[in-house]
Structures are given as C-alpha cells and as structure tokens.
Amino acid sequence: MTTFARSKLAVLFALAIAFGIQSHTVLAEEAPKNEPLDEASQSRPLWEAGLAGLVIKQLAYPGSSVQTDNLLLLPYGIYRGPVVRAEREGFSVRTIRNPRYEINLGVAAAFGTDTADISVREGMPDLGFLAEVGPMLIVRLGRIDSLPSTSKHNWSLQLPVRTVWDFTHLRYRGISFEPRVVYRSNLAGKLDFLATAGVLLGTRRLSEHFYSVDDKFANDDRAAYEASSGLISSRINLTLGYRVRPDLRLVTFWRGESISGAQNEDSPLADATNGWTAGVGFSWQVFKSLDAGSE
C-alpha cells in the first residue's frame, strides 16, 4: 500500500522547506562539517532551494514485519550559517565547536503508520508522525587523506539525545539516545558514501509507544504487555550519493535493523527480529546564494 502522507503533508512540507528531504536517520547522519571533503564543498552557497523527491520502503517500527511505502515530491531549502544550519543532515544550532568536538541542537523526524496496515496492531491507535529535538555531541575521530588526493575518509562518534514528540496525536513520547559510529568517504567530488553503526535506546514512555498493549486492547491473539526502557534496536545504515551535475544529486540508501537482545523483543507487537528500510531520492538545486556559506 502506498501512503502519500495525507494528514501529514503540511508537516512534511514544512520540514522539507526547513531542512531538506533527508530527515531522521534514513538518508543522512550528522557528518563533520568543519572539514570540507572536496574543493567544491569549500565554496558551497550560503543558501539554496530546489525540488526533492523520495521513494522509501520503511519498517513500520523496529521489530515489525510490516513495511510501508511512502512517496514525496517537495520543495526543499538549505541554509549554511555559522550558527544556525538547515542542511541535508537536518536542522541544527551550533553551540560549541572546535576541531575535535561539536555540540549542536538538532531536529529529526519519522513517518507514522496506520494500524490498519499492521495486523498485530489491529484495533490499536495509529502510530503518529514523530519529531525529535535535542542536543548531539560529535567527536571527530580523525581523517585519513588517501590517494588520489581528492579522496577523503572521515570517522566520527555521534551521541544524540532527543525528546520525541507525536505530531499526529500531540503527545510527548519520551527520550531517545542513539550512539553511533559514522564513516564518510568522498571520491573525486562526485560519489560519496556514508556508513553508520549504532544502537537506539529509549525511555519507558518511548518503548510503550511501540510495544505496550493495554488491557483494553488485549485479546486471544495479543496478550497485555507492559514495555520497559532500554535497548530498542541495533542499526546499520548505508548511503550512496552521486552528483550528476552541480545542481542535481541522486541518493540511494539502506538500513538494516535488529531487535535481537532488545528490552522488548518479547512484546506481542514485535513479530520480526530483523528488518530493513530502503529507498532512492534526488535533490535538484534551482536557486542559490552568491554568498559562500560557513563550514
């Protein structure tokens, strides 16, 4: 079933305008920003705007056997100020920054899912569109310059802590912590590769959102269950981007996810140990500033 995010379109439109198509942890992870990966990145414009498209087959939630299809075609905006940033990695406000460490305040988002599409959640409330806000510590682990000289390889450790909000039901959903190791390589300024490996942990309230079954929703096939805080899932993300020309970029991505050993893997709502999310997208730059942005 293809979902065009009917009730969420206005929110998604605003998110795309504010910080581009690459939100949450599907298309992008935070990359070191003060170390340009190629000569072109040293003179990137202060702002740019254009059109972005995304087709994604996404897990309904960690531990679900159901995948939902989403299609978006929206305008996007990017701003590269010295403090306020709205980039493919998301919206952020830099508070502390030096060659080795950075602390910023960031925003991320994730699609919701109708329970009509998920048999084990039949009769339960829909999973809403989630937005996350909070600080992230980035520790740069060094950079290796390899031959040819246009190839750069960057490693970093990212430690985001974010409050989670349900925009569909207007509720607070708890706190997430997602430590991850990030590797990024840029080859000749056209092909870029991003890989991340990490875990997602959540407070009890966030775990309840995905895995709890209240007594009123229990039945013969779905026992009541009280979720607890802890490990939600382990994740590996792979993203490959290609700049066809200066104003057009293509991207494909894949994320593998497992709840093996997770705190709530015994929930009746967790009916698959492993799952994946994948998609393809593009961004077409239509307008840009003549002034150079900050790195």
N, C-alpha and C positions, 0 to 999 in steps of 0.2 A: 504494500500500500504506500503511495506517495503522499507525503504531507507537505502542504505549501504554507504551513505555519499560519493558518488563517487568523486566529485570535491574537497571534504573537507578532504579526507582521509589523505593526507600528514600533514595537520594541526592537525588533531585529533591524528595522530601517535606521532607528536612532543609533544603535550600536555600530552598524556599518559606517554611518557617517562619522561617528566619533573616533573609532579606532580600527577601521578596516574590516575585511572579511575574516581575518584569522584570529578568532577569539577562542577562549578556553584552551584546552590542551590538545586539540586535534591537529590544527595546522601549524601551530608555532609554539615554541617555548622561548623564554627570555634568552637572548644571546648577548654577549658582551658588546656594549655599544661604544666604548671609548677606543676600540681597536679596529679601525676600518679593515675589512677583509680584502679590499682591492682599491685601485686608484679611483674608480668611479664613485665608490662609497664616500670618498673624502669630500666630494662636492655635491652631495645629494641636496635637493632643494629644501628650503625651509618648510614648505607645504606642497602638497599635491592632491589632486582629486581626480576621480575617474569612475570606472564601472568595474564591478567584480562579480564573478559567478562562482557558485559552489554546488556540487552534487556530492552528497555524502550518504553512505550506508552506515548507520550508527547503532551501537548497542543501546537498548532502552535504558539500561543501568548496569553497573558491574554485577555479574552473576546471572544476568538474564539470558535466556536462549533466543530472545526476540530482537531483531534488528529493524529499525525504521529507516525509511528513505526520505531525505529532505533535499529540496531544490531551492536555491536562492539566486536571484539576479538583482543586484542592488548597487546604488552609488556608494562610494567609499571616500574617506578623507584621511590624510596623514599629516601630522604636524611634528616637526623636529626642533622644538625649543630647547634651551639649555636646562630648563627645569621641568616644564610640562611636556610630555611626549604622548603622541597618539600615533602608533605605528602598527605594523603587522603583528607584533608581539602583544599588542594590547595598549590600553591607556595606562599611563603611569606618571607619577610625580616624583622626581629625584629629590631625595632629602640629604643623603650622604653619598659621596662618590670620590674614589681615588683609584689609582691604577690597579689595586688588588681587590678592593671591596666596593660594593654599592648597596645602598638600601633605598628602595623606592616603594611607593604606594601604587598598587595596580588593581585592575579590574579584569575579570574574565566572565564567560557566560557559557551556558549549555542548553541545548534544546530540551523541551518537555516531551512527554509521550502520553497518548490517550490509553487508558487501561483497556479499552475495547480491543486494542491490538495485542494485549498480553493476557493469555488465558489464565495464568496463575494469579493474576490480579483482578479477575473479573468481579465487578461489583464494588471495587475499592475506588477511592478518589484518584483522579488523574495525577500523573507526575508533572509538576509545573515547570515552566521556564525558569532556570536558576541563574542568578547573577552573584558573583563573588567579588568581595572588596577586601583588601588588606595589604600589609607590608610584605616585602620579599627581600631577603638578604642574598646577594650574589657574591660568591667567592671565585675570583678568576684563578684558575689553576695553571696558567701559563699558556704560551703559544709557541708552536713549533713551525718555523719557516722552512719549507722544503722546496726542492727543485721540481718544476720550474719556479722561478721567483714569484709568479702570480698565484701560486697555491698557498693557502693559509689554513692552519688547523688550530682550532680553539677548543679548550676544555674549561668548563666551569661547574661549580656546585651551586644549585639554586634551592633556597629554603623559603617557599611562600607559605604564609599563614593567612587565611582569609575567612571572613564571615560569609555565610551563604544565605541568600535571600530568594524566596519563591515569589517571582513577579506575577505568576498566574493567580495564586491564592493570597498574595500579600502577607506572607508569613516569614518569620526568621527560622532558618533550618539548621543552625549550628555553625561549627567551625571546622574547616579542613586544613590539613597540613600535608604538603606533598613534596618531600625532599627528593631531589633528582640530580643525576649527573648528566651534563649536556656536552655533546661533541658537535662541533660545526666545522665544515670544510667548504671552502670556496675555490673553485677551479677556473682559472682564466677569466673570472668575472662574469661568466655566463651560467655555469652549472653550480648549484650549491646543494649541500647535503647536511641534514640535521638529524641527529640521533639522541634520544634521551632514554634513561632507565631510572625508574624510581618506584616509590610506593605512595599510596593515598591512604591517609589516616583521617578519621573523623570523630567528632564528639558523639555522645549518645543520641542527641537530637538529630544529627545528620544521618546516622545509621538507621534510626527509626523511620526516617523519610523513605528509605529504600526497602527495609527488611522487616519492620514490625507488622504484626497482624493483630489488630484489636479484637476483643471478644465478639463484638458485633459483626465482624467480617469473617469470623471463623466458620468453617463448615466441615463436612466429612472429608473433603479433599484438601483442606487448608486449615491446619491447626493454629491456634493462637500462638503468637510468638512475640517476645519482648527483646528487641535488639539492644546491643550494648556498644560502647565506644571501643575504638581500636582500629586494627588494620582493616581497610575496606577492600583494597585490591593492590596487585603489583602490575606495573605497566612498562611497556617498551614502545616508543614512538619512533617512526622513521619517516622523514620528509625529504622529497627531492624536488628542487625547483630549477626551472630553466628560463633564462631571459632570452626570449626570441629576438627582441629588439629593445632599444632603450625604454619604450613605452609599453611593452607587453611582456608579462611574465606568466608562465604556466607552472602549476604545482600539483604533485600527487603525494598522498600520504597514507600511512597505515599505522594502526595502533593495536598491539596485542595486549590482552588484559586477562588476569587470572585471579580468582578468589581462593585459590588453594592456600590453606593455612590462615585465611581471614577470620576475623572475630565472629562473623555472622554467616559463615558458609552453610550452616545447618538450617537457616531460615527456609520455610516452605516457599518463599518468593525467590530464592536463589536456586534456579533449576539448571544451571550450566556452570561448570567450573572455569572454562576458558571461553573467550570470545574475542571478536575483533571489530574494529571500525576502520573504514577506508573511504577515500574519496578523491576527487580531482577538482581543480579550480583554476581560475585565471584572474588577473588584475590588469586592467587597461588604463594607463595614465592619460587623461585628457587635458588637464590643466596642471601647471606647476609654477612655483615662485621662481623669480630670477635671483632671489637671495639664497645664499647657502645656509643650510641648517646646521645645528650643533650635533657633534658626535659624542 
